[in-house]
Amino acid sequence: MYPEMFSIGNLTVHSYGLMIALGILVSAVALYREAPREKMDPDHLLEAVIVGAFGGLLGARILYVLINWEYYTARPFTAFFTHFGGLSFYGGLFLGVLFLYLWSRWRRTGFLRVTDILAPYLALGYAFGRVGCFLNGCCYGLESAVPWAMPAGLADDLLRHPVQLYAALGAILIFIILKKLRPIRPFVGFLTVSLFALYGLMRFTNEFFRHGEAVWLGLSAAQLFSLGLVTVSLLVIAAIYYAFPAKSVQQSGRARKRPGKVKKKAR
């Protein structure tokens, strides 16, 4: 494990924080380039990335502190950010979305339209963050004898499932799926809801290999929350199709159309 990448004088660059910063930077550059194709102001989209990232980091830290409240009540000053250590993705996801919603109201731009554009890159940024977890040695998996098992620096020297890399690969797969779905999305907000569903499914599966405590029916709190997220997301998609079937099918058909030459009828 490499929790510290390098040092310059008294400044130490930590792998976890560096990977999160790289994820935000790569996503911001890609979105800035894609903005004209999505008929959006690149500066506004870059602004959305900054607002979402700030809200996400804040929410991720707040939820992590609340989950580990007993630890931080005795050490209140350590509750503040320390090299980006100790973050909870679900807290970051929901507070980041809230910040984006407030920003979209202020900018008077379509909230779901913006989140649909951001959705694939949120998955990509998450992959960078999980690589950071792997380098840091945190969020480790269960003991295992699989050939690719590795020790976790913050746990012990036992070989464990590299669940951080499982999650990173899963997030890259979600990124690819969402990019493929973008041209054929049946309604505005589809990619956003699909991100919730796909992430919930990936997180639910990955938790079976991750070190943690079961809270109900052998499932961890993260698994129960993920299961609820998948269920609600699928219900939202089904409800929209049920309430507006003609509109959804029509939009989907328009998205699949490709311009071509019109054939003349034979006389």
Phi, psi and omega per residue, in radians:
M1 nan 2.631 -3.121
Y2 -2.288 1.308 -3.137
P3 -1.129 -0.451 3.100
E4 -2.080 2.086 -3.090
M5 -1.325 -0.890 3.119
F6 -2.901 2.935 -3.136
S7 -2.252 2.471 3.037
I8 -2.169 1.764 -3.048
G9 1.122 -2.167 3.120
N10 -1.546 -0.037 -3.124
L11 -1.610 2.124 3.101
T12 -1.920 2.222 3.119
V13 -1.652 1.998 -3.116
H14 -1.550 2.467 -3.039
S15 -1.099 -0.668 -3.107
Y16 -1.113 -0.886 3.133
G17 -1.128 -0.657 -3.141
L18 -1.119 -0.744 -3.122
M19 -1.192 -0.654 3.080
I20 -1.120 -0.755 3.117
A21 -1.102 -0.699 3.118
L22 -1.148 -0.694 3.116
G23 -1.071 -0.756 3.119
I24 -1.161 -0.736 -3.114
L25 -1.129 -0.842 -3.135
V26 -1.070 -0.772 3.130
S27 -1.102 -0.736 -3.128
A28 -1.101 -0.771 -3.137
V29 -1.109 -0.782 -3.131
A30 -1.122 -0.734 3.139
L31 -1.180 -0.640 3.111
Y32 -1.083 -0.649 3.134
R33 -1.305 -0.529 -3.099
E34 -1.456 -0.321 -3.037
A35 -0.918 -0.820 -3.128
P36 -1.056 -0.644 3.132
R37 -1.149 -0.535 3.103
E38 -1.576 0.127 3.127
K39 1.006 0.793 3.096
M40 -2.225 2.660 3.090
D41 -1.202 2.087 -3.130
P42 -0.970 -0.644 -3.134
D43 -1.172 -0.642 3.101
H44 -1.166 -0.692 3.134
L45 -1.185 -0.671 3.070
L46 -1.121 -0.668 3.078
E47 -1.077 -0.708 3.119
A48 -1.101 -0.690 3.111
V49 -1.082 -0.774 -3.128
I50 -1.125 -0.783 3.136
V51 -1.111 -0.801 -3.141
G52 -1.123 -0.700 3.137
A53 -1.149 -0.739 3.127
F54 -1.108 -0.844 3.116
G55 -1.098 -0.661 3.140
G56 -1.130 -0.811 3.130
L57 -1.125 -0.694 3.125
L58 -1.139 -0.818 -3.136
G59 -1.141 -0.663 3.138
A60 -1.106 -0.679 3.138
R61 -1.268 -0.730 -3.118
I62 -1.062 -0.825 -3.124
L63 -1.139 -0.676 3.127
Y64 -1.081 -0.748 3.125
V65 -1.131 -0.728 3.126
L66 -1.116 -0.694 3.119
I67 -1.130 -0.629 -3.127
N68 -1.883 0.737 -3.019
W69 -1.028 -0.716 -3.111
E70 -1.068 -0.661 3.138
Y71 -1.175 -0.745 -3.025
Y72 -1.445 -0.308 3.065
T73 -1.145 -0.529 3.103
A74 -1.497 -0.261 -3.126
R75 -2.362 1.129 -3.006
P76 -1.050 -0.585 -3.088
F77 -1.264 -0.393 3.123
T78 -1.384 -0.056 3.115
A79 -1.240 -0.345 3.106
F80 -1.323 2.847 -3.107
F81 -0.979 2.320 3.062
T82 -2.310 1.707 -3.130
H83 0.967 0.568 3.131
F84 1.104 0.358 -3.137
G85 -1.473 2.498 3.084
G86 1.360 1.301 -3.133
L87 -2.241 2.591 3.095
S88 -2.055 2.112 -3.029
F89 -1.071 -0.701 -3.097
Y90 -1.099 -0.660 3.076
G91 -1.120 -0.727 3.109
G92 -1.151 -0.674 -3.127
L93 -1.070 -0.868 -3.020
F94 -1.361 -0.639 3.085
L95 -1.279 -0.595 3.063
G96 -1.085 -0.728 3.095
V97 -1.130 -0.703 3.115
L98 -1.090 -0.773 3.114
F99 -1.081 -0.700 3.124
L100 -1.161 -0.638 3.117
Y101 -1.120 -0.813 3.119
L102 -1.107 -0.686 3.115
W103 -1.132 -0.737 -3.129
S104 -1.139 -0.602 3.066
R105 -1.156 -0.696 3.130
W106 -1.184 -0.713 -3.135
R107 -1.427 -0.197 -3.100
R108 1.007 0.830 3.079
T109 -2.114 2.775 -3.087
G110 -1.170 2.053 -3.101
F111 -1.067 -0.915 -3.086
L112 -1.193 -0.534 3.078
R113 -1.121 -0.721 3.124
V114 -1.194 -0.802 -3.108
T115 -1.152 -0.533 3.063
D116 -1.109 -0.670 3.118
I117 -1.225 -0.666 -3.093
L118 -1.348 -0.447 -2.969
A119 -0.904 -0.902 -3.134
P120 -1.047 -0.614 -3.073
Y121 -1.388 -0.349 2.986
L122 -1.169 -0.715 3.079
A123 -1.112 -0.720 3.134
L124 -1.136 -0.750 3.098
G125 -1.088 -0.649 3.091
Y126 -1.075 -0.668 3.114
A127 -1.068 -0.752 3.087
F128 -1.050 -0.749 -3.136
G129 -1.089 -0.675 3.136
R130 -1.229 -0.565 3.018
V131 -1.113 -0.667 3.066
G132 -1.071 -0.701 3.076
C133 -1.059 -0.732 3.141
F134 -1.085 -0.798 -3.141
L135 -1.154 -0.591 -3.132
N136 -1.343 -0.426 -3.142
G137 1.529 0.230 -3.128
C138 -1.767 3.085 3.107
C139 0.923 0.778 -2.997
Y140 -1.415 2.934 -3.070
G141 -1.710 -3.062 3.125
L142 -1.339 2.776 3.066
E143 -1.061 2.483 -3.075
S144 -2.684 2.739 3.088
A145 -1.940 0.220 3.120
V146 -1.129 2.633 -3.065
P147 -1.011 -0.448 -3.093
W148 -1.709 0.186 3.120
A149 -1.099 2.553 -3.092
M150 -2.428 2.715 3.051
P151 -1.299 2.686 3.088
A152 -1.929 2.141 -3.030
G153 -1.008 -0.643 -3.086
L154 -1.548 0.008 -3.130
A155 -1.888 -1.369 -3.101
D156 -2.858 -2.880 -3.133
D157 -1.697 0.132 3.139
L158 -1.272 2.603 3.112
L159 -1.359 2.338 -3.057
R160 -2.393 2.833 3.023
H161 -1.081 2.253 3.066
P162 -1.384 1.218 -3.035
V163 -1.107 -0.430 3.101
Q164 -1.095 -0.705 3.121
L165 -1.281 -0.591 3.041
Y166 -1.013 -0.807 -3.113
A167 -1.142 -0.683 3.134
A168 -1.103 -0.769 3.115
L169 -1.139 -0.700 3.089
G170 -1.081 -0.698 3.137
A171 -1.176 -0.660 3.082
I172 -1.128 -0.675 3.083
L173 -1.100 -0.726 3.095
I174 -1.091 -0.728 3.102
F175 -0.998 -0.806 -3.127
I176 -1.131 -0.771 -3.133
I177 -1.066 -0.809 -3.122
L178 -1.144 -0.628 3.093
K179 -1.157 -0.641 3.108
K180 -1.230 -0.571 -3.114
L181 -1.378 -0.347 -3.036
R182 -0.965 -0.809 -3.107
P183 -1.191 -0.340 -3.058
I184 -2.042 0.313 -3.121
R185 -1.064 2.256 -3.049
P186 -1.345 -0.375 3.123
F187 -2.727 2.756 3.127
V188 -1.149 2.250 -3.091
G189 1.780 -0.130 -3.102
F190 -1.094 -0.762 -3.123
L191 -1.166 -0.601 3.124
T192 -1.130 -0.845 3.138
V193 -1.171 -0.653 3.115
S194 -1.114 -0.648 3.078
L195 -1.042 -0.793 3.124
F196 -1.046 -0.790 -3.103
A197 -1.144 -0.816 -3.105
L198 -1.181 -0.714 3.112
Y199 -1.136 -0.758 3.127
G200 -1.025 -0.726 3.124
L201 -1.145 -0.775 3.128
M202 -1.115 -0.783 -3.116
R203 -1.155 -0.721 3.115
F204 -1.021 -0.769 -3.123
T205 -1.217 -0.769 -3.068
N206 -1.143 -0.520 -3.115
E207 -1.112 -0.378 3.105
F208 -1.142 -0.390 -3.110
F209 -1.861 0.032 -3.048
R210 -1.788 2.556 3.119
H211 -1.253 2.207 3.141
G212 -3.133 3.028 -3.110
E213 -1.772 2.415 3.060
A214 -1.391 2.442 -3.130
V215 -2.016 -0.409 3.138
W216 -2.815 2.240 3.117
L217 0.969 0.578 3.136
G218 1.322 0.137 -3.125
L219 -1.847 2.570 3.108
S220 -1.412 2.931 3.106
A221 -1.060 -0.685 3.127
A222 -1.122 -0.652 3.119
Q223 -1.178 -0.720 3.122
L224 -1.114 -0.742 3.121
F225 -1.153 -0.703 3.132
S226 -1.116 -0.711 3.122
L227 -1.087 -0.728 3.087
G228 -1.126 -0.680 -3.139
L229 -1.121 -0.762 3.111
V230 -1.094 -0.797 -3.110
T231 -1.072 -0.838 -3.130
V232 -1.112 -0.719 -3.121
S233 -1.093 -0.779 3.134
L234 -1.167 -0.639 3.100
L235 -1.141 -0.663 3.114
V236 -1.111 -0.807 3.135
I237 -1.080 -0.792 3.141
A238 -1.111 -0.687 -3.125
A239 -1.144 -0.686 3.137
I240 -1.171 -0.740 3.097
Y241 -1.119 -0.639 -3.131
Y242 -1.259 -0.702 -3.102
A243 -1.333 -0.611 -3.098
F244 -2.289 1.059 -3.074
P245 -1.095 -0.781 -3.095
A246 -1.123 -0.755 -3.112
K247 -1.135 -0.724 -3.123
S248 -1.134 -0.797 -3.123
V249 -1.156 -0.686 3.140
Q250 -1.110 -0.788 3.134
Q251 -1.133 -0.693 3.141
S252 -1.126 -0.703 3.124
G253 -1.142 -0.710 3.110
R254 -1.102 -0.663 -3.112
A255 -1.172 -0.522 -3.098
R256 -1.444 -0.303 -3.094
K257 -1.127 2.467 3.067
R258 -2.126 2.376 3.128
P259 -1.120 2.443 -3.138
G260 -2.745 3.098 -3.125
K261 -1.350 2.475 3.096
V262 -1.529 2.151 -3.121
K263 -1.384 2.393 3.103
K264 -1.455 2.490 3.105
K265 -1.240 2.466 3.105
A266 -1.324 2.346 -3.136
R267 -1.600 nan nan
